[in-house]
Amino acid sequence: MNNKVKKIIPQLITLLVIIFVFGFFTYNAQMNMDNRGIEFGYGFLKQESSFDVQFSLIEYDGSHSYARAYLVGLLNTLLVSFIGIILSTIIGVIVGIARLSPNYLIKNTAAFYVEFFRNIPLLLQIFFWYFAALRALPLPQDAEAWFGSTYMTIKGYYVPLFVWNNLDVFLYSILAAIISILIIRSYAKKIQENEGKQLPVLYISLGLLILLPLLSFVIGGVNLEIKTPVLKQLSATGFIFEPALSLPPELIALVLALSLYTATFIAECVRAGIQGVSKGQKEAAASIGLTPRQVLKLVIMPQALRIIIPPTTNQYLNLTKNSSLAAAIAYPDLVLVFAGTALMQTGRAIEIVSITMLTYLSISLAISALMNWYNKKIAIKEK
Amino acid sequence: MNKLNFLKPDKNNLYVYVYTGSVLLFISIFDVFLSSFFNINVTSYLPGPVSLLLPLIVGLFGLHLIRIEFSGLKYLDLLNKNINTSNFNGALTLLIIFVIIMATPPSLSWFIFDANIAGDTKEACTGSGACWTYIKVWLRRFMYGMYPNELQWRINVSFIILIALAFVGYFSGEKLKKFLTLYYVIIYPIIAYILIYYLISGGSFGLEWVETGAWGGLSLTFIVSFFCLIFCFPIGMLLALGRRSNLPTIKYFSVGFIEFWRGVPLITVLFMSSVMFPMFLPEDFFMDKLVRVIIAISLFEAAYVAEVIRGGLQALPRGQYDAAKSLGMGYWKMHIFVILPQALKLVIPGIANTFLALVKDTPLIFVVGLMEIAGMLGLAKTNPKWLGFAMEGYVFAAIIFWIICYAMSKYSYNLELKYKTER
């Protein structure tokens, strides 16, 4: 009896406090909205937004709805996160391995990089790239070509425009190649387990990956036109490059800062992972006659990845959340477009902030669910 | 004399190889040195790419020649082992050396030789380097924000008192040691609050009132980080205990709370505190912007602290819990005297990382209109009298933050060593 009461009372108190706080907030919100004459609801999402967004992946202008504006912001956020994740992984893995190099200079350069970029607030780094470094770039008319026909200017990075015909056929051919590679791999594994024969999976995969898209060009009706940027005069002093794909400086600054900053954390994860595999494993693998490549592929990497992947996914999540700092330099991401401009126009603070938070929350929860599933799958199955 | 084979250096003609190699290496480094420090290109008569790559090739060959295993020369072996194990490593070594040599003159001249610090207008900056005059003129703003100049002694005095009080622990006698936790967790924050409320904010005792909107710069960074650090730690500890509790309501509340705050970016939390939170309060109820921001950041970081502490709690062996219970300790007694001291010791690095993240997150408060150092830089940058010095400002702020964060991480490393106990 006594024990039971001891368990129930704290729970009851917690519950009451939660209910009281929520009730208090809802009551106030109701009163406040009544006073200002706003009604709670998500109907405003269908209204015409009547504001423009500078950079959008999908077609959008002021005549579209707020829901569409939300989608534009979300896609821009995902774009930054995607590029950032790829770049930071590349830099992070290289730096992480470099920190374990026997070469004194390489080791310390990598350590310097990590200590330097990790200890400066990300916001300052974004500001630095955007307001200081990228502002020192030349105007379009003075820009010199990089790699033949791309131009880095103060107005953005101009790259050649790819004009596709029947892009979908090309994408399907790549998808088909990936699926057939997966099938062949599982088939080859089966053969190796049953008959001990090894198929040259790598060459077959590479062949498929080149051959199928090539076929789509030859018989699928796909063709690709590359338009190189040419300087065009708009007014007496205004120049731009056309036809070209222009990456806005906001995007470049954001991606640079995010990937350089996150790469330091990924580098530490990679280093910890590789150091976490005990030396005995390597020696044991070598002693049973595996080649160095096999040792790396079959013994070291699977164990290191088990240590590396969970914290690295965490960093990817952090990068995605940090991409919301875009609002500080006016890159039109979810926070700026939706929680900024749309909120200013509609004044629907509760709805908009809650949608924005829910979006980030669902991205995070989805990725952590995926992570937990993966962790369970690769966990060492002990007997 | 043995036969010389320059593609395969060996020990037989050790000195021939070592001297030739060293000379080649010296030539390559000297060439880069000349071209970057004195702008003399010795090989300008060669075509562009060759002239560019020549030092690398020469240096690489030199390194190849001196790569002799077990030469018996102490320094040569040390050199080979550390920076010259293979051709690839040698090439990377050379590249790094070249980059350092080439980057030194421009950065030195930007930072020091071509920089200006004299005068107090933009016109004083004539050199091509940095304009430190800008920092000098704006220094008060970067440190104290819009806080009135003649009242800034109040911030200084309160910070000095607080720092002095923070060191009480070092000088207290053995008898008072047991009260230290109480002091740091409860008394010290209260003193800090009173000081900041009466001295920095003012409004009573004949001190002029300064609204929080005028606070800013580095001092605001310190104030926000300080209070958030103090609040987020106990909240995080309670959440961690809640998450491990076997009472379902408390457990699921903690889980939900932690996962919610960890899943959203800080910037949306700050947005919430500034635009959504006032809607949830009674209409005539006023809460200062700074207070709202501190609450928001504390709750946000508390979720991260909670997860770190939970890691420590999980790492403790069950025996500790069982032993404490078998001595007849209750829940709170067990946690305060047995579990938490050990768990917290385990997670010092994790907590330090969270605190570092907190300090690095403080510039974000600019989204609600509070001007700490990054915000003041933005303001100074757009001042029509001082256009075009964004670089100096950000470099200055980066150096300050770097020093703070690096010192914190080194301090946490020392703490970790100090409290490391064998198990």
HADDOCK unambig.tbl for C-alpha pairs under 7 A between the chains (distance, minus, plus):
assign (segid A and resid 7 and name CA) (segid B and resid 247 and name CA) 6.86 0.50 0.50
assign (segid A and resid 11 and name CA) (segid B and resid 247 and name CA) 6.88 0.50 0.50
assign (segid A and resid 11 and name CA) (segid B and resid 249 and name CA) 5.68 0.50 0.50
assign (segid A and resid 11 and name CA) (segid B and resid 250 and name CA) 6.22 0.50 0.50
assign (segid A and resid 14 and name CA) (segid B and resid 250 and name CA) 6.85 0.50 0.50
assign (segid A and resid 25 and name CA) (segid B and resid 280 and name CA) 4.66 0.50 0.50
assign (segid A and resid 25 and name CA) (segid B and resid 281 and name CA) 6.47 0.50 0.50
assign (segid A and resid 26 and name CA) (segid B and resid 280 and name CA) 6.70 0.50 0.50
assign (segid A and resid 28 and name CA) (segid B and resid 279 and name CA) 6.96 0.50 0.50
assign (segid A and resid 28 and name CA) (segid B and resid 280 and name CA) 5.21 0.50 0.50
assign (segid A and resid 28 and name CA) (segid B and resid 281 and name CA) 5.59 0.50 0.50
assign (segid A and resid 28 and name CA) (segid B and resid 282 and name CA) 5.46 0.50 0.50
assign (segid A and resid 29 and name CA) (segid B and resid 279 and name CA) 5.26 0.50 0.50
assign (segid A and resid 29 and name CA) (segid B and resid 280 and name CA) 4.77 0.50 0.50
assign (segid A and resid 32 and name CA) (segid B and resid 279 and name CA) 6.23 0.50 0.50
assign (segid A and resid 32 and name CA) (segid B and resid 283 and name CA) 6.60 0.50 0.50
assign (segid A and resid 102 and name CA) (segid B and resid 82 and name CA) 6.28 0.50 0.50
assign (segid A and resid 103 and name CA) (segid B and resid 82 and name CA) 5.03 0.50 0.50
assign (segid A and resid 103 and name CA) (segid B and resid 83 and name CA) 4.64 0.50 0.50
assign (segid A and resid 103 and name CA) (segid B and resid 89 and name CA) 6.87 0.50 0.50
assign (segid A and resid 104 and name CA) (segid B and resid 82 and name CA) 5.34 0.50 0.50
assign (segid A and resid 104 and name CA) (segid B and resid 83 and name CA) 5.77 0.50 0.50
assign (segid A and resid 105 and name CA) (segid B and resid 83 and name CA) 6.65 0.50 0.50
assign (segid A and resid 105 and name CA) (segid B and resid 93 and name CA) 6.38 0.50 0.50
assign (segid A and resid 106 and name CA) (segid B and resid 93 and name CA) 6.96 0.50 0.50
assign (segid A and resid 119 and name CA) (segid B and resid 402 and name CA) 5.09 0.50 0.50
assign (segid A and resid 119 and name CA) (segid B and resid 405 and name CA) 5.42 0.50 0.50
assign (segid A and resid 119 and name CA) (segid B and resid 406 and name CA) 6.26 0.50 0.50
assign (segid A and resid 120 and name CA) (segid B and resid 398 and name CA) 5.82 0.50 0.50
assign (segid A and resid 120 and name CA) (segid B and resid 401 and name CA) 5.82 0.50 0.50
assign (segid A and resid 120 and name CA) (segid B and resid 402 and name CA) 5.32 0.50 0.50
assign (segid A and resid 121 and name CA) (segid B and resid 360 and name CA) 4.59 0.50 0.50
assign (segid A and resid 121 and name CA) (segid B and resid 361 and name CA) 6.77 0.50 0.50
assign (segid A and resid 123 and name CA) (segid B and resid 363 and name CA) 6.93 0.50 0.50
assign (segid A and resid 124 and name CA) (segid B and resid 374 and name CA) 6.73 0.50 0.50
assign (segid A and resid 124 and name CA) (segid B and resid 394 and name CA) 6.76 0.50 0.50
assign (segid A and resid 124 and name CA) (segid B and resid 398 and name CA) 6.91 0.50 0.50
assign (segid A and resid 128 and name CA) (segid B and resid 391 and name CA) 6.86 0.50 0.50
assign (segid A and resid 128 and name CA) (segid B and resid 394 and name CA) 5.89 0.50 0.50
assign (segid A and resid 131 and name CA) (segid B and resid 390 and name CA) 6.33 0.50 0.50
assign (segid A and resid 132 and name CA) (segid B and resid 390 and name CA) 5.42 0.50 0.50
assign (segid A and resid 132 and name CA) (segid B and resid 391 and name CA) 4.82 0.50 0.50
assign (segid A and resid 321 and name CA) (segid B and resid 264 and name CA) 6.81 0.50 0.50
assign (segid A and resid 321 and name CA) (segid B and resid 265 and name CA) 4.90 0.50 0.50
assign (segid A and resid 322 and name CA) (segid B and resid 265 and name CA) 6.56 0.50 0.50
assign (segid A and resid 324 and name CA) (segid B and resid 265 and name CA) 6.94 0.50 0.50
assign (segid A and resid 324 and name CA) (segid B and resid 267 and name CA) 6.82 0.50 0.50
assign (segid A and resid 349 and name CA) (segid B and resid 275 and name CA) 6.13 0.50 0.50
assign (segid A and resid 349 and name CA) (segid B and resid 276 and name CA) 5.34 0.50 0.50
assign (segid A and resid 350 and name CA) (segid B and resid 276 and name CA) 5.53 0.50 0.50
assign (segid A and resid 353 and name CA) (segid B and resid 272 and name CA) 6.39 0.50 0.50
assign (segid A and resid 357 and name CA) (segid B and resid 264 and name CA) 5.82 0.50 0.50
assign (segid A and resid 357 and name CA) (segid B and resid 268 and name CA) 6.61 0.50 0.50
assign (segid A and resid 360 and name CA) (segid B and resid 263 and name CA) 6.40 0.50 0.50
assign (segid A and resid 360 and name CA) (segid B and resid 264 and name CA) 5.44 0.50 0.50
assign (segid A and resid 361 and name CA) (segid B and resid 260 and name CA) 6.83 0.50 0.50
assign (segid A and resid 361 and name CA) (segid B and resid 263 and name CA) 4.59 0.50 0.50
assign (segid A and resid 361 and name CA) (segid B and resid 264 and name CA) 5.48 0.50 0.50
assign (segid A and resid 364 and name CA) (segid B and resid 263 and name CA) 5.33 0.50 0.50
assign (segid A and resid 365 and name CA) (segid B and resid 263 and name CA) 6.97 0.50 0.50
